[in-house]
């Protein structure tokens, strides 16, 4: 007789969120990962929880909105069970506007944000304020949104693992897959599915980022010229990131990252002398549809998959864990059609 109700393969944020949601409902859950907790993309350093643009609304954007609004309670619960900091804070984001056309577009999005976000958050056009912590703006105007949040990915994943264990969960490097099985194995899992299919299901996209020693705690994150500037709770600022579809070494940093660091220092003089204390590289899982893959595993009969959280994994994790627990424990399917695995086949 099986001793576990659920086995989750993979100890990144997707796998642990599914395991945690199931354990909260009283299930006996084992997580198996030979590399340990946060060994992949979930062990990164950037942690921007940024919403989709509030226009052309659909179920994917609605799902993300609901998940972003769950974040505060979700991570507060993790900290309450463990005493561990996750770095979550909803401090908002500033983005520059290049010209009058960009300002007009942003003001239009303020209207649709009010429609789709309701009273939950604001998207607004504001003048440049504190020049020492602001993205460069040729127009002198910025987008400020209050929905964007940030998290310390590595700290949050390890805290989530500890909260899961506090609920009686088990994390091991090897062992039997008992009960219902969920595959949350990141880019390697996407490669495995591709190998079993006639065309690409998904692949890894390498990202590189840097961590600078600079205290901007509590300030909004910045986004300019594809760069995320994310101030963390521990007196560091993360800069990221590259997106590389083709790479030789998934974990090596190189000149592409040095270019990102140089660009950040040029755009944001406040960071010009901040020392780099860590350079990081890892691979994020990108499904062919670019949406998460949630539901019945397409190649493992009777099993499930939770994968493909490309760039939005932490933002989607709380809601993703809930809908996967609905399916795995209760056979209740509340997964949006856009996220069904067959959309990536």
N, C-alpha and C positions, 0 to 999 in steps of 0.2 A: 504494500500500500504506500502511495506517495506521501511524503511528510510535508510537502510544500503544495500550496494551491497555485502558485505562480512562480515561474522562473523568468527572470529578465536577463538577457544577454547584452551586457554593455553597461559600464558605470560612468557614462557621461550624463549631461543634464537631462537628455531625453529618457534614457533608461532609468535613472534615479527618480525622475518625476513620476513615471509610470509606477515604479515600485512603491514610492512614497504614497501615492494616491490609493493604491491597492491596500497597503498596510493600514492606512487611516480607516479603511472600511473593514478592518479586522482580518484580512487575508494573511496567510503565512507566505512570505515572499523571500526568494533567494535571488541575489544578483551575482552573476558570474562575469568576471572580466580578468583575463590573464595579465593585463597590464596595470590593473588597479584603477582607483578612482581618479577621474580628471586627467587621464593619460593622453587624451586626444585633444580635439578642438575646445572642449569644455575647460581645459586647463590653460586657456589663453589669458590675455591681459587687458583687452580693450573694453568690452562690456557695455556697448551702447545699445540701449533698449529704445530704439527709435520707431515711431509709427509710420505706416504707409501714408502717402499724401492723401488728404481727405477729399478725394474726388473719384469718379468712376467706381462707386461703392459696390461691393459684392460680399459674398460670404467669407472670402479669405480675409478681407479687411475688417469685417465685423468680428470674426473669430479673434483676430489679433487685438482689436480694441478691447474685447472682453477679457482677454488674457492679460493685457497690460494693466487693466483696472483691477485684476486679481492680485497683482504683484505684491502690493504693500502687505496685505494680510497673509499671503503665502509665505513671504520671507520673514515676516514677524513671527509666524508660527514656527518656522525652522529655528530662529534664534531663541525663542522661548523654550524649545525642547533641548537646546544644546548649549546655550550661552555663547555661541560663536557668531561673529560678525559676518555678514554677507556682502556688505558694501552697497546694499540697495538704497537708492535715494531718488526721488522724483524731483529733480532740480531743473528740468526743462532744457531747452536747446535754442541756440542762436545761429541763424544762417544769413549770409549776406545776400543782398539784392543788387544786381548789376546795373539796372537802368529802369526807366519808366515802364517798359513792357513787363519786366519782372515784378515790379511793384504792383501793377494792375493784376497780373496773374495771382500774386500772393493775396491780394485783397479779395479776389474771387474765391480763393480757397478758404479764406476766413469765413465766408458765408456758408460754404459747404461743410466746413468743420462744425459750425454752430448747428447745422442740420443733422450731421451724422454723429458727432461727439456729444451733442446736447450740452448739459451743464458739467460734464465730466472733465472737460479740459478746454483750453482756448488756443486758437491759432490767430496771431495778430501781427500786424506790421507796425514796427516801432522804430524810432530814430536810434542811431548808434549812441550808446551810453558811455560806460566806462571804457575808454580807449585802451586801457592796459589789459582788459580781458574781453576782447571782442574780435570777431572775424573781420578782415578787411572788407569794406563795402564801398564800391565806387559811387553808389547813389546816396550813401549816408543813411540808408535804411536797412533794417533787418527783419527777418521773420523770427518771432519768438513763439514757441509753443510750450504749453505746460503739461503735455502728455508724455513727452520724452523723459525717460529715466535712465539710470545707469546702475551697473552692478559690477562687483569684482568677480569675474568668472571663476577663477581658481578657488577663492575663498568660499564663494557661494556653493560651488559643487561639493566641496569637502564638508561644508556645514550641512548640506542636504543629505549627504551620505550618513553623517552622524545622527541626524534627525530620524532617518529611516531605521538605523540600527537601534535607536532609542525606543522605537515602536516594536522592536522584536525582530526586525529584518536581519538578513544575513548577507554579507558580501564576501565572496570567496574568489580565488583565482581559477579554480577548477572544481568540477563536481557534476553530479547528474542533473539533467534538465527535467524537473518534475512538474506535474500539473500543467497548466496552460503556459505556453512559452511565447515570449515577446522578444523579437530581435531588434535591438537598438544599437547596432554595431558600427554606426558612422560610415565613413567613406569606404572602408573595406567591405562593409555589408552591401553597399551599392555596387561595388566592383563584382562581388560574388553573384549578385542578381543579374548583372549585365552578362557575366560569363554563361549564365543559364538561359539567356534570351537571344533573339535574333538581332536585336539592336540595343543601343545604349539605354540603360535604365537610369543610371546616375553615375557620378564620378566625384573625385575629390578636387577641390579648388584650394590651392595653397594660399595662405595668408601670412604676412609678416608684420609685426608690430614692435614698438619700442616703449619702454617705461622710463620716464624721466623723474628725477627727484625734484619735485616742485609742489609746494603746498597751495592748492586752490580749492580746498575742501568747501563744499556747499555752493560753489559757483556752477552755473549752467555749463553743459557741454557745448562745444563749438563744432560746426561743420562748415568747411569751406574747401572748394577745389578738390573734392573727393576725400578730404582728410577728416577723420574723427579725432577730436581732442577731448579726452574724457578725464576729468579730475576725480581721483579716488579718495576714499575715506582715510587712507594711510599716508597722506601727504605725497602721493605720486600722481603723475599725469600720464595717461596712456595715449599713444599716437598710433593710428592705424588707418587703413592697412592696405597691403597689396592684394590683388586677386590674380592668381596665376593658374591658368588651366593646364599648362605644360611645365613640368619640373622634374629634376633628377633626384634631388635630395629633399624629402618632405620636411625635414627638421633643421635645415641649414639656412642661416641668414646670409644675405649677400648685398651687392651694390644697390639692388632695388630698395632695400630697407634704408640704406644710407641716403638714398635720394629722398625718401619719405621724411627722414629726420631733418635733412637740410631744408626741404621745402617748408616743413613746420616751423623751423627756426626763422626762416625768411618771412613767412606770413605772420607769425606771432612773435614779435621781438621780445615779449616778456619771457619766452622760453629759450632765448638765444644762448644763455649760459647755464641752463639747467643740465646737470650731468645725466648721461644715459646710464641707468643702473641694470637694465636687462634688455636683451634683444630676443625676440621670440618668433618661432615659425611653427606652423602646424597646418593641418589639412582639414577643411570643412566639407561636410557632405552636401553635395548639390544634386538633387534629383533632376531628371530630364525636364520635368514640368516647372522646376524651381520652387514648387510648393512642397511642404512636408508630405511624406508618405505615411499614412495612418490607416490601419485596418488589417484585414486578412492578408497574410503573407502570400504573395503570388506564386511562390515556388515551394512552400513548405505547408502541406495540407494540414489544416487544423491548428496552425500557428499564426502569429501576428507579427506585424512590423511597425516600428515607430522610428522613422529615419528622415533624413533630408532637411534638417532645420538650418538651411544655408543662410548665414548671417542673422537669422531671426530666431535661433534656437532657444535662447534664454527668454526672449519676449513671448514666445509661444508656449513655453514649458508648462506653466500652471494649468492652463486650459487644456493643453494636449494630454497631460496626465489624467485629468478628469474624464475626458471622452474615451480615452483608452481603458480606464478602469470600468467605465460603463459597459464597454464592449467585452472586455476580458472576463469580468466577474458576473455581469448581469445579462450578457448577450443583448444589450441595448445599444443600438447603433445610432449615435448622434453626431457622427463625423461628417463634415461638409463634403459635398461631392468633389470639390476641387482638390481635396486631400487624399482621395482614394487611390491606392497603389496603381490601379489600372490606368490612371491618367498619365503615369510615367512609363507605361509599357509600349 
